[in-house]
């Protein structure tokens, strides 16, 4: 996957998570069916490294929390 495509996916996922504030990975993956779960996890990992999201493990899923809305 090219860097430009990755940036586009990252931007779309970041906007979606920011709008929703909190969601599970299942919700995210259903919202972006054109991408594999591996691609979405790679994008989330990048966003987490930039402190834009928190990826918290749940019993059978992950919770994705937008850092953009916390404390605002």
Secondary structure, 3 states (H helix, E strand, C coil): CCHHHHHHHHHHHHHHHHHHCEEEHHHHHHHCCCCCHHHHHHHHHHHHHCCCEEEEECCCCEEEEECCCCCC
